[in-house]
């Protein structure tokens, strides 16, 4: 965990259900949370609109709300697993969580301000400020969205997370929430919205959080947006010793704006694949738990892999694409386990329900997971 600003991971091996309790939910902040006085705070909407408006906290609370359940992943999640190392924070696998987000659709406040037809993007600016190693001037954290995504009814001015008012580290009093997109899009401590006529060229949208794409005309730089299709094995753990017999392999899979269609599991390093069983709702924006009962009659060392496929047919790749520049780390990550002949396993007599325990009590006791890597930062720290 980094103390200032706080950055911490969700302990994935504790996941026992669809929703991540807020105390266990990962935190990713570039700058320290601002100290805001709700009596003086307001949200300003301006730019290509007929009526620039300032909304007070109470006025926002009185607006119509909706709740969206969605998985959020940091764009650099899993960077510590890359070889060679890429610039940025060396995250493990825990920069991800799933929660219920409640708030006012962005569309509602933009319609009240009366959009101009000249609007191309919507800029969202947080009240937090700071510097980066390659940008010594103080700046606000800010990102823009294409107008169509901003007007999607599921894109929210989020006030609550898992039914409770946002905590300061999660963007209180108000944050943007963009379901299906990497977490960088969901600007915290939101204070200003501006409808703009030209593409936004801010630091966190041009200097960082971009990737390269090869096109017939050459390399093009693109802005990180929708989340990639991905799966993770969360149990057993790396190098765990299992017994011969039936072992339960459990994991998570998600695909951004799409639902998960299937997860396949390999126990021989990717030579052969078998279907896993999806558990729980299959919905856009949301992760699925999955399980696979692995019959292994012989002892040995085995390499497990999981491969997810989205509803639109996107398939999780086996290797990382370096053109992603240390972001969107979605490749199937191998997990090595030992099976011993002097131990026996039998996971057939039950299902995932047998793994349930009081996760909320656990969350309050354990909070979020500190970063557990030798080098928390490498060149390009802070991203």
C-alpha positions in Angstrom: 0.0 0.0 0.0 1.2 3.5 -0.7 0.3 5.9 2.0 0.2 9.2 0.1 -1.9 8.9 -2.0 -3.4 5.6 -1.0 -3.1 2.8 -3.6 -4.1 -0.7 -2.6 -5.4 -4.0 -4.0 -8.4 -6.2 -3.6 -7.3 -9.6 -2.1 -8.8 -11.7 -4.9 -8.3 -15.0 -3.1 -11.0 -13.9 -0.6 -13.7 -13.4 -3.3 -16.7 -15.4 -2.4 -19.5 -13.6 -4.2 -20.6 -11.2 -6.9 -20.1 -7.9 -5.0 -16.8 -6.8 -3.5 -17.3 -5.3 0.0 -16.2 -1.7 0.0 -13.5 -2.1 2.7 -11.8 -4.7 0.4 -12.3 -2.7 -2.9 -9.0 -1.6 -4.5 -7.9 2.1 -4.4 -6.1 3.9 -7.2 -5.3 7.5 -6.7 -2.8 9.8 -8.5 -3.2 12.7 -6.2 -4.3 13.0 -2.5 -8.0 13.3 -1.9 -9.0 17.0 -1.7 -10.6 18.3 1.4 -14.1 19.5 0.4 -16.8 21.4 2.3 -20.2 20.1 1.2 -21.9 23.3 2.2 -19.7 25.2 -0.3 -19.1 22.4 -2.9 -20.9 22.4 -6.2 -20.8 20.7 -9.6 -20.4 23.1 -12.5 -21.7 22.2 -16.0 -20.5 24.5 -18.8 -19.1 24.7 -22.3 -21.2 24.0 -25.4 -24.5 24.3 -23.6 -27.3 27.0 -23.5 -27.2 27.2 -19.7 -24.1 26.9 -17.6 -25.4 25.6 -14.3 -24.0 25.0 -10.8 -25.6 22.1 -8.8 -25.3 22.0 -5.0 -24.9 18.7 -3.1 -28.5 18.8 -2.0 -29.8 19.5 -5.5 -27.9 16.4 -6.8 -29.4 14.3 -4.0 -32.9 15.3 -5.1 -32.3 14.2 -8.8 -33.5 10.9 -10.2 -31.0 8.0 -9.5 -30.3 4.6 -10.9 -28.0 1.8 -9.8 -25.6 -0.1 -12.1 -23.6 -3.2 -11.0 -20.2 -3.2 -12.7 -16.7 -4.4 -12.5 -13.9 -1.8 -12.5 -10.3 -2.7 -13.3 -7.2 -0.4 -13.2 -5.7 -0.2 -16.7 -2.3 -1.3 -15.3 -3.6 -4.3 -13.3 -1.2 -7.2 -13.5 1.8 -5.1 -14.6 4.2 -6.9 -12.2 3.7 -10.1 -14.3 5.1 -8.6 -17.5 8.6 -9.6 -18.7 10.4 -7.5 -19.5 9.2 -4.9 -16.9 7.1 -2.0 -18.2 7.1 1.5 -16.8 4.5 2.2 -14.1 3.3 0.9 -10.8 4.0 -2.9 -10.5 0.5 -3.9 -9.6 -0.4 -7.5 -8.8 -3.7 -9.0 -9.9 -5.9 -7.2 -7.4 -6.6 -3.8 -9.0 -10.2 -4.9 -9.7 -13.5 -5.1 -7.9 -17.2 -5.4 -8.5 -19.8 -3.1 -6.9 -23.2 -1.5 -7.1 -22.9 2.2 -8.2 -25.8 4.5 -7.6 -26.1 8.0 -9.0 -27.6 10.5 -11.4 -27.2 9.7 -15.2 -24.8 12.3 -16.7 -27.4 12.5 -19.5 -29.9 14.1 -17.1 -27.7 17.1 -16.1 -26.5 17.6 -19.7 -30.1 17.7 -20.9 -31.0 20.2 -18.2 -28.1 22.4 -19.4 -29.3 22.0 -23.1 -26.5 20.7 -25.2 -25.4 22.4 -28.4 -25.2 20.2 -31.5 -21.5 21.3 -31.8 -20.5 19.2 -28.8 -18.0 16.4 -29.6 -16.7 15.3 -26.1 -17.6 15.8 -22.5 -14.7 16.8 -20.2 -14.8 15.7 -16.5 -12.4 17.4 -14.0 -11.7 16.3 -10.5 -11.0 18.6 -7.5 -7.8 16.8 -6.8 -4.5 18.3 -7.9 -0.9 17.3 -8.1 2.2 16.7 -10.3 3.8 13.8 -12.1 7.5 13.3 -12.7 7.3 14.5 -16.3 4.8 17.2 -15.5 6.1 19.4 -12.7 3.2 22.0 -13.0 0.2 21.3 -10.8 -2.8 20.0 -12.7 -6.2 18.6 -12.0 -7.0 15.0 -12.8 -9.2 15.2 -15.9 -10.5 12.9 -18.7 -13.0 13.2 -21.5 -15.6 10.8 -23.0 -17.1 10.7 -26.4 -20.5 12.4 -26.3 -22.3 9.1 -27.1 -20.7 7.4 -24.0 -21.4 10.3 -21.8 -25.1 10.3 -22.8 -25.4 6.5 -22.2 -28.0 6.1 -19.4 -25.6 3.9 -17.5 -22.9 6.5 -17.3 -23.4 8.0 -13.8 -22.6 10.8 -11.5 -22.1 8.3 -8.7 -23.0 9.2 -5.2 -23.2 5.8 -3.5 -21.1 2.6 -3.7 -22.7 -0.6 -2.5 -25.6 1.3 -1.1 -23.6 3.7 1.1 -22.3 7.2 0.4 -18.9 7.2 -1.3 -15.8 7.1 0.9 -13.2 9.9 0.4 -10.7 7.4 -1.2 -13.4 6.4 -3.7 -14.2 9.9 -4.8 -16.6 11.4 -2.3 -18.8 13.3 -2.6 -19.2 12.7 -6.3 -17.4 10.7 -9.0 -18.0 9.9 -12.6 -18.7 6.2 -13.1 -18.2 4.8 -16.6 -19.3 1.1 -16.6 -17.4 -1.2 -18.9 -14.4 1.1 -19.1 -11.1 1.0 -17.3 -11.1 2.8 -14.0 -9.1 5.8 -15.3 -12.2 7.0 -17.0 -14.2 7.3 -13.8 -12.9 10.6 -12.5 -13.1 11.0 -8.7 -14.0 14.1 -6.7 -15.8 15.5 -9.7 -16.2 19.3 -9.6 -16.6 20.4 -13.2 -18.1 19.1 -16.5 -17.5 20.9 -19.8 -19.0 20.0 -23.2 -16.2 20.6 -25.7 -16.0 20.9 -29.5 -12.5 19.4 -30.0 -10.7 16.3 -28.7 -9.3 16.8 -25.2 -5.5 16.8 -25.0 -4.9 16.5 -21.3 -2.0 14.7 -19.6 -4.0 11.6 -18.5 -5.3 11.2 -22.0 -2.2 11.9 -24.2 0.9 11.5 -22.1 -0.4 8.5 -20.1 -3.2 5.9 -20.5 -2.7 5.5 -24.3 -1.6 2.6 -26.4 -0.4 1.9 -30.0 -2.3 0.2 -32.7 -0.9 -1.0 -36.0 -2.9 0.2 -39.0 -2.4 0.1 -42.8 -1.3 3.7 -42.6 1.2 3.1 -39.8 1.2 3.2 -36.0 -1.6 5.2 -34.4 -2.0 6.3 -30.7 -5.3 5.5 -29.1 -6.9 6.4 -25.8 -7.5 3.6 -23.3 -11.3 3.1 -22.9 -13.4 -0.1 -22.8 -12.0 -3.0 -20.7 -10.6 -6.1 -22.4 -11.8 -9.7 -22.0 -9.9 -11.4 -19.2 -10.0 -14.2 -16.6 -8.0 -14.9 -13.5 -7.6 -18.1 -11.4 -8.1 -17.2 -7.8 -8.0 -20.6 -6.2 -5.8 -22.6 -5.9 -2.9 -20.3 -5.3 0.4 -20.3 -7.0 2.6 -23.2 -5.9 -0.2 -24.6 -3.7 0.2 -28.3 -2.9 -2.9 -30.3 -3.8 -3.9 -34.0 -3.4 -4.6 -36.5 -6.1 -8.3 -36.9 -6.9 -10.8 -34.0 -7.6 -9.6 -30.5 -7.1 -11.8 -27.4 -7.6 -10.3 -24.6 -9.7 -12.1 -21.3 -9.1 -11.8 -18.0 -10.9 -13.2 -14.7 -12.2 -13.9 -13.5 -15.8 -15.0 -10.2 -17.2 -15.3 -8.4 -20.6 -16.0 -4.7 -20.0 -19.1 -3.6 -21.8 -19.9 -7.2 -22.8 -21.1 -10.3 -20.8 -18.9 -13.4 -20.5 -19.9 -16.3 -22.8 -17.6 -19.0 -21.6 -14.4 -19.8 -19.8 -12.2 -22.7 -20.7 -9.5 -24.3 -18.4 -6.2 -26.0 -19.3 -4.3 -28.2 -16.8 -1.5 -29.0 -19.2 0.0 -25.6 -20.0 -2.5 -24.9 -22.9 -2.2 -28.1 -24.9 -5.8 -29.1 -24.2 -8.8 -27.1 -22.9 -12.0 -28.1 -21.0 -15.1 -25.9 -20.3 -15.5 -24.3 -17.0 -18.9 -23.7 -15.3 -20.1 -20.1 -15.0 -21.6 -19.1 -11.7 -24.0 -16.3 -11.1 -25.5 -13.6 -13.4 -24.2 -13.2 -16.9 -24.5 -9.4 -17.5 -22.7 -6.7 -19.4 -20.2 -4.7 -17.2 -20.0 -7.5 -14.6 -17.6 -10.3 -13.8 -18.6 -13.9 -13.5 -17.3 -16.4 -11.0 -16.5 -19.8 -12.6 -15.3 -23.2 -11.5 -13.8 -26.4 -12.9 -13.6 -29.8 -11.2 -10.2 -31.2 -12.1 -9.8 -34.9 -11.9 -6.1 -35.7 -11.4 -5.2 -39.3 -10.5 -1.4 -38.8 -10.6 1.1 -36.7 -8.8 3.2 -34.1 -10.5 3.7 -30.4 -11.3 1.0 -28.9 -13.4 0.4 -25.6 -15.2 -3.1 -24.2 -15.1 -4.5 -21.6 -17.5 -7.9 -20.0 -17.9 -9.2 -18.5 -21.2 -12.3 -16.3 -21.3 -14.6 -15.5 -24.3 -17.0 -12.6 -24.5 -20.5 -12.6 -25.8 -19.3 -10.9 -29.0 -16.6 -13.5 -29.5 -13.5 -11.7 -28.2 -11.0 -14.3 -26.9 -8.5 -13.8 -24.2 -5.0 -14.0 -25.7 -2.2 -16.2 -24.6 0.5 -13.5 -24.8 0.8 -9.8 -24.0 0.9 -7.3 -26.8 3.8 -4.8 -26.1 2.0 -2.2 -28.1 -0.3 -1.8 -25.1 2.6 0.0 -23.3 2.1 -1.6 -19.9 -1.7 -1.3 -19.9 -4.6 -3.7 -20.7 -2.7 -6.7 -19.4 -5.2 -9.5 -20.3 -3.1 -12.5 -21.3 -3.8 -15.9 -19.8 -1.4 -16.1 -16.9 0.0 -19.6 -16.0 -0.4 -20.9 -12.5 1.8 -23.7 -11.3 0.6 -26.2 -8.7 1.9 -29.4 -7.1 -0.1 -32.6 -6.8 1.2 -35.0 -4.2 0.6 -38.7 -4.1 0.5 -38.8 -0.2 -2.6 -36.5 -0.1 -6.1 -36.9 -1.5 -8.7 -34.3 -2.6 -12.4 -34.7 -3.2 -14.2 -31.5 -4.2 -17.1 -33.2 -5.8 -19.4 -33.0 -2.8 -20.4 -29.4 -2.9 -20.2 -26.2 -5.0 -19.1 -22.6 -4.6 -21.7 -22.1 -1.8 -19.6 -24.3 0.4 -16.9 -21.6 0.2 -19.0 -18.8 1.6 -18.2 -17.2 4.9 -18.9 -13.9 6.5 -17.1 -11.8 3.9 -18.3 -8.5 5.4 -16.8 -9.2 8.8 -13.6 -10.3 7.1 -13.5 -7.1 5.1 -13.8 -4.9 8.1 -11.0 -6.8 9.9 -8.6 -6.9 6.9 -9.4 -3.9 4.8 -7.6 -3.7 1.5 -4.4 -5.6 0.5 -1.1 -3.7 0.5 1.0 -3.8 -2.6 3.0 -7.0 -2.2 5.8 -6.5 -4.7 9.5 -5.9 -4.2 9.6 -2.7 -6.3 6.3 -0.8 -6.0 7.5 1.8 -8.6 9.7 1.7 -11.6 10.5 4.3 -14.2 7.4 6.3 -14.9 6.1 6.0 -11.4 2.7 7.1 -10.5 0.8 5.5 -13.4 
